Amino acid sequence: MVSSIPPEVSNSQIMDLLLIMREDIATMRENMATIREDMAVIKDIMATKEDMNKGFDNIWLELQRSVHPMERNIDEVMVVPEVKSQIMDLLLSMNAKMATKEDAGKGFDNGCLERKIHFITIEGKIDEVMAKGENNARDLKRDLAATDRRIDLMDKILAVELKKTQTISASSFKHMKTLSAIGLEDIANQLKTNFEKIGIRLKSMNDTLKVHEERTELEAGNRTNTLLLEKSFLEIRDESLFRK
């Protein structure tokens, strides 16, 4: 696996790869934010549905309020014979109330028609939101696959860098023996600082790999290789300090 990577791979290439991975992760977060916005739209639609149901109940309640007083007026007239002359007026009033009842019925029919149209709109909106969510899911899956491929490439590059660093370190230790006692301490301190920077960088790479451990089957091997790489650098650093 390592032999397919040219030995000229540099540290800057690793950093470029990490920047690309950071952009992929940002794209994933944007997709998840879009999905959350779509769910908020559905929630607003459902709230509108509840408001429409309340409007329907109010129409029905108003219809009942219009009929009940009319019934009470008729009962009062029928039990008082001496005021039968008022029956005609009450019948006229009843006719007026029936007209109001018919208007309420028309309003009810119009409300039902409007409700049906609104629900058709809601269904279309839900279909649109679900289709958009499916597209986002496909984009997310594609981005994850691309990220997995980059992680595999980074694992190969890290293996090459480890071998190069071990060779350079061995040569550096051999060269240090020929230096003066005064310069030896400065060089050893500088080497220690360099190894600490490399260790921090490897830890950052390892943290990046952790983010993807639930999204790819290759993650376990990648993370293990990175941990071994970090451990090897720590051993080299400890060995350099010991020799100093």
C-alpha positions as CSV (number, residue, x, y, z in Angstrom):
1,M,0.0,0.0,0.0
2,V,2.8,2.4,0.8
3,S,4.9,1.6,-2.2
4,S,2.3,3.2,-4.6
5,I,3.0,6.7,-3.1
6,P,6.0,8.6,-4.5
7,P,8.7,9.4,-1.9
8,E,8.6,13.0,-3.0
9,V,5.3,13.6,-1.1
10,S,5.9,16.6,1.1
11,N,4.4,17.9,4.4
12,S,2.6,20.7,2.5
13,Q,0.7,18.1,0.6
14,I,-0.5,16.6,3.9
15,M,-1.7,20.1,5.0
16,D,-3.5,20.6,1.7
17,L,-5.2,17.3,2.2
18,L,-6.3,18.3,5.7
19,L,-7.7,21.6,4.3
20,I,-9.8,19.7,1.7
21,M,-11.1,17.5,4.5
22,R,-12.1,20.6,6.5
23,E,-14.1,21.9,3.5
24,D,-15.8,18.5,3.2
25,I,-16.8,18.6,6.9
26,A,-18.2,22.2,6.4
27,T,-20.3,21.0,3.5
28,M,-21.7,18.2,5.6
29,R,-22.7,20.7,8.3
30,E,-24.4,22.9,5.7
31,N,-26.4,19.9,4.4
32,M,-27.5,19.1,8.0
33,A,-28.5,22.7,8.6
34,T,-30.6,22.6,5.4
35,I,-32.4,19.5,6.6
36,R,-33.1,21.2,9.9
37,E,-34.6,24.2,8.0
38,D,-36.8,21.8,6.0
39,M,-38.1,20.3,9.2
40,A,-38.9,23.8,10.6
41,V,-41.0,24.4,7.4
42,I,-42.9,21.2,8.1
43,K,-43.5,22.3,11.7
44,D,-44.8,25.7,10.5
45,I,-47.2,23.9,8.1
46,M,-48.5,21.7,10.9
47,A,-49.1,24.8,13.0
48,T,-51.1,26.4,10.2
49,K,-53.2,23.2,10.0
50,E,-54.0,23.6,13.7
51,D,-55.1,27.3,13.1
52,M,-57.4,26.2,10.3
53,N,-59.0,23.6,12.6
54,K,-59.6,26.3,15.2
55,G,-61.3,28.5,12.5
56,F,-63.6,25.6,11.5
57,D,-64.6,25.2,15.2
58,N,-65.3,28.9,15.5
59,I,-67.6,28.8,12.4
60,W,-69.5,25.9,13.8
61,L,-69.9,27.6,17.3
62,E,-71.2,30.8,15.6
63,L,-73.8,28.7,13.7
64,Q,-75.0,27.2,16.9
65,R,-75.3,30.6,18.6
66,S,-77.4,31.8,15.7
67,V,-79.9,28.9,15.9
68,H,-80.4,28.6,19.7
69,P,-81.9,32.1,20.3
70,M,-84.3,31.6,17.4
71,E,-85.6,28.4,19.0
72,R,-86.1,30.1,22.4
73,N,-88.1,32.9,20.8
74,I,-90.5,30.5,19.1
75,D,-91.1,28.7,22.4
76,E,-91.9,31.9,24.2
77,V,-94.5,33.0,21.6
78,M,-96.3,29.7,21.5
79,V,-97.0,29.6,25.2
80,V,-98.5,33.1,25.3
81,P,-101.8,33.2,23.2
82,E,-102.4,36.9,23.7
83,V,-99.3,37.8,21.9
84,K,-100.0,35.7,18.8
85,S,-99.9,38.9,16.8
86,Q,-96.2,38.9,17.3
87,I,-95.8,35.5,15.6
88,M,-95.6,37.0,12.2
89,D,-92.8,39.3,13.3
90,L,-91.0,36.4,14.9
91,L,-91.4,34.3,11.8
92,L,-89.9,37.2,9.8
93,S,-87.2,37.3,12.3
94,M,-86.8,33.5,12.0
95,N,-86.6,33.9,8.2
96,A,-83.9,36.4,8.7
97,K,-82.1,34.1,11.1
98,M,-82.5,31.2,8.6
99,A,-80.9,33.4,5.9
100,T,-78.1,34.0,8.4
101,K,-77.9,30.3,8.9
102,E,-77.7,29.8,5.1
103,D,-74.9,32.4,4.9
104,A,-73.1,30.6,7.7
105,G,-73.5,27.3,5.8
106,K,-72.1,29.0,2.7
107,G,-69.2,30.2,4.8
108,F,-68.8,26.7,6.1
109,D,-68.7,25.3,2.6
110,N,-66.2,28.0,1.5
111,G,-64.1,27.2,4.6
112,C,-64.1,23.5,3.7
113,L,-63.1,24.3,0.1
114,E,-60.4,26.7,1.2
115,R,-59.2,24.1,3.7
116,K,-59.1,21.4,0.9
117,I,-57.0,23.8,-1.3
118,H,-54.7,24.6,1.6
119,F,-54.1,20.9,2.3
120,I,-53.3,20.3,-1.3
121,T,-50.8,23.0,-1.1
122,I,-49.4,21.5,2.2
123,E,-49.1,18.1,0.5
124,G,-47.2,19.6,-2.4
125,K,-44.9,21.5,0.0
126,I,-44.2,18.3,2.0
127,D,-43.4,16.4,-1.2
128,E,-41.0,19.3,-2.1
129,V,-39.4,19.2,1.3
130,M,-39.0,15.4,1.3
131,A,-37.4,15.5,-2.2
132,K,-35.0,18.2,-1.1
133,G,-34.1,16.1,1.9
134,E,-33.4,13.1,-0.3
135,N,-31.1,15.2,-2.5
136,N,-29.3,16.5,0.6
137,A,-28.9,12.9,1.9
138,R,-27.4,11.8,-1.5
139,D,-25.0,14.8,-1.4
140,L,-24.0,13.9,2.2
141,K,-23.4,10.3,1.2
142,R,-21.2,11.4,-1.8
143,D,-19.2,13.8,0.4
144,L,-18.6,11.1,2.9
145,A,-17.4,8.7,0.2
146,A,-15.0,11.3,-1.1
147,T,-13.7,12.0,2.5
148,D,-13.1,8.3,3.0
149,R,-11.0,8.2,-0.1
150,R,-9.0,11.2,1.2
151,I,-8.5,9.6,4.6
152,D,-7.1,6.4,2.9
153,L,-4.7,8.5,0.9
154,M,-3.6,10.4,4.0
155,D,-2.9,7.1,5.7
156,K,-0.6,6.2,2.9
157,I,1.1,9.5,2.9
158,L,1.6,9.3,6.7
159,A,3.3,6.0,6.3
160,V,5.7,7.4,3.8
161,E,6.4,10.4,6.0
162,L,7.1,8.2,9.0
163,K,9.7,6.2,7.1
164,K,11.4,9.4,5.8
165,T,11.4,10.9,9.3
166,Q,12.9,7.8,10.9
167,T,15.7,7.9,8.3
168,I,16.3,11.6,8.8
169,S,16.3,11.2,12.6
170,A,18.8,8.3,12.5
171,S,21.1,10.4,10.3
172,S,20.7,13.4,12.6
173,F,21.6,11.4,15.7
174,K,24.7,10.2,14.0
175,H,25.7,13.7,13.0
176,M,25.1,15.1,16.5
177,K,27.9,12.9,17.9
178,T,30.4,14.8,15.9
179,L,29.3,18.3,17.1
180,S,30.8,20.2,20.0
181,A,29.4,20.0,23.5
182,I,28.1,23.6,23.4
183,G,26.3,23.2,20.1
184,L,25.0,19.7,21.0
185,E,22.6,21.1,23.7
186,D,21.1,23.7,21.3
187,I,20.6,21.2,18.6
188,A,19.0,18.7,21.0
189,N,16.6,21.4,22.2
190,Q,15.6,22.3,18.7
191,L,15.1,18.7,17.8
192,K,12.9,18.3,20.9
193,T,10.8,21.3,19.8
194,N,10.4,19.9,16.3
195,F,9.3,16.5,17.6
196,E,6.8,18.2,19.9
197,K,5.3,20.1,16.9
198,I,5.2,16.9,14.9
199,G,3.4,15.2,17.8
200,I,0.8,18.0,18.0
201,R,0.2,17.7,14.3
202,L,-0.2,14.0,14.4
203,K,-2.7,14.3,17.3
204,S,-4.7,16.8,15.2
205,M,-4.7,14.3,12.4
206,N,-5.8,11.6,14.8
207,D,-8.7,13.8,16.0
208,T,-9.8,14.4,12.4
209,L,-9.9,10.6,11.9
210,K,-12.0,10.1,15.0
211,V,-14.8,12.3,13.5
212,H,-15.2,9.8,10.7
213,E,-15.0,6.5,12.7
214,E,-18.7,6.0,12.6
215,R,-19.0,6.8,8.9
216,T,-16.5,4.4,7.3
217,E,-15.3,0.8,7.8
218,L,-11.7,1.9,7.0
219,E,-11.6,4.3,10.0
220,A,-10.5,1.7,12.6
221,G,-7.4,0.8,10.6
222,N,-6.6,4.5,9.8
223,R,-6.9,5.5,13.4
224,T,-4.7,2.6,14.6
225,N,-2.0,3.6,12.0
226,T,-2.1,7.2,13.2
227,L,-1.8,6.2,16.8
228,L,1.2,3.9,16.0
229,L,2.7,6.8,14.0
230,E,2.3,9.1,17.0
231,K,3.7,6.5,19.3
232,S,6.8,6.0,17.1
233,F,7.5,9.7,17.1
234,L,7.2,9.9,20.8
235,E,9.7,7.0,21.1
236,I,12.1,8.7,18.8
237,R,11.7,12.0,20.8
238,D,12.3,10.1,24.1
239,E,15.4,8.4,22.5
240,S,16.8,11.7,21.4
241,L,16.4,13.2,24.8
242,F,18.0,10.2,26.4
243,R,21.0,10.5,24.1
244,K,21.3,14.1,24.9
